[in-house]
Amino acid sequence: MPTTEPPRRDTLAGYLLLAPSLVGVGGFLLLPVVAVLGISLARWDLVSPARWTGLDNYRAILTDPAFGRSLAVTAGFVLLVLPLQTALGLLVALLLDRRLPGSTWFRAILVLPWISAPLALGVVWRWLLDPADGAVDQLLGHRIEWLTSPVLALPAVAAVTVWTNVGYVALFFLAGLAGVPPQYSEAARIDGAGPWQGFRRVTLPLLRPTTFFVLVTGVISSFQVFDTVYAMTRGGPAGRTEVVAYAIYREAFVDYRMGRAAAMSVVLFLLLTAVTIAQRSYFRGRTTYEVG
Amino acid sequence: MRRAVFTYLALGVAAVLILAPYLMSVQTSLKTPGQFAQRPPLAPPRPPTGANYAELLVGGHSLIPPLVITVQVVLVVVIGQLTSSVLAAYAFARLDFPGRDAIFRVYLATLMVPAVAVLVPRFVLLGAAGLADTFWGIVLPSMFGSPYAIFLLRQFFRALPRELLDAARLDGAGHLRVLRHVVLPLSRPILATLLIITVVTHWNDFLWPLVVTSGVRWQVLTVAVAALQSQYNGDWTLVMAATTLATLPLLVLFVIFQKHLVRSITVTGMR
């Protein structure tokens, strides 16, 4: 009987098999995390030698109104994108879950933007929203400066992001809905609950794990949005769409201030970690229902 | 009945909203700049022209070199990442060696590292190694396995019937043989899933190639499209042909593998 054999130790084999991924995780994730901390403590333009400046970069970015603005822009972006894409994704999933003939076609169409490069989609929308040559303003019969207006630019970029993500989010809710046993909503209906009540009291609580997943991944990706901003506005007008990822890119690869860019990266890292932990404890604190 | 009508109506509106930008960009790509300037943006091309596509395929702004580089990048990353991840996941799931669980916890912890936060140090480290603006500079960070793929594969490998693997081991098969002849054939679904997700992610990747390459020599498709757009700002017919060409290959793949891809997304939740 194989199970009664004493456990073999496979130290050499184990480490040989791990070797490639140790290079990957060590060299391209752990080492960069250490390096970003080091770089953030120096003043460096990639050309002249780096100069140790302690916490100066942190002091500089935290008192720089531009960085404060880019944090606010990012927060605004996340707050626009997250509720909209989650609610619309759920709505679309509920519609698809009725499984009418042809549903799979709709599902396929709705996922299309997810497999297209965000950069390419951003370029397409930049044209669509162009006030002189674009299709949107022609349809509206009204000239609106979507991407150069300080008020409309961020909502426009957020709307395009929502447009891209809705089908993708809907897929997760669809998978979650497939795990909701029909007897549950049946029972609610027999007890006299209307469709809305049944949804609120039965379906939604059962979807909690899915909702958690969709929100966590949504926060992480929208916090890091870059391609869409690069394609549509390059952070403009006057920084109104300069999200943190774009600010880091500009500091490092346009202005060559590596130290400041590194300090911003560390702040982004800490913020995202804090948000993820907060979300986790929020969802853990609420009842989850075992399904199945 | 009314419910069905409402459902179709709502889904129809959503489908139109999703498809319209694609159709409008294709329509614009079939116009000459003259037609585009003289008639409203929504007017159909009359007559349709293939001049923009000819320019991007055989003309002065050929997207063929970026296409070739993108294909190479995706191939190297996919092969490297899947191989490294499979090996690591097998070790974590099936072998017993000191430090295994501690290392696995470190791998899991790296899932918390946002890609944007390691952009600067990765560039600095690869630059110091003389790999900025090279092919290897583009692929190295992602070709040695991804913690998330390792995590998913490990879960899958652990669920495989233990007796099967032990029997093969008792017959004298080494780990690599067991992996190749027993584990991998049983793991086709998860491997196909990871394959699809990795192809989509790296075909569409933009920020890293943008940062690590500087000239036209190693431009991938997304970077080439962005460069074309800033160079020909306003020449939307050419730019729309470029975005169409850049998104088309994956759309074709999607139509072929639709069912599988939809399932893959929900299995991994990866972006």
Interface residues (C-beta under 8 A of the other chain):
Chain A: P2 T3 P7 R8 R9 D10 T11 A13 G14 Y15 L17 L18 P20 S21 L22 V23 G24 V25 G27 F28 L29 L30 L31 P32 V33 A35 V36 I39 L46 L91 V92 L95 L96 R98 L100 G102 S103 T104 F106 R107 A108 I109 L110 V111 L112 P113 W114 I115 S116 A117 P118 L119 A120 L121 V123 V124 W125 R126 W127 L128 D130 D133 G134 A135 Q138 L139 W163 V166 G167 Y168 L171 F172 L174 A175 F213 T217 I220 S221 F223 Q224 F226 D227 Y230 A231 V244 A245 I248 Y249 A252 F253 M258 A261 A262 S265 V266 L268 F269 L272 T273 T276
Chain B: R3 A4 T7 Y8 A10 L11 A14 A15 L17 I18 L19 P21 Y22 M24 S25 T28 F36 P40 P41 L42 G80 T83 S84 S85 L87 A88 Y90 A91 F92 L95 D96 F97 P98 R100 I103 V106 Y107 T110 M112 V113 P114 A115 V116 A117 V118 L119 V120 P121 R122 F123 V124 L125 G127 L140 P141 S142 M143 F144 G145 S146 P147 I150 R162 E163 D166 A167 R169 L170 H175 V200 W203 N204 F206 L207 L210 V211 L221 T222 V225 A226 Q229 G234 W236 V239 M240 A242 T243 A246 T247 L250 L251 L253 F254 Q258 K259 L261 V262 I265 T266 G269 R271
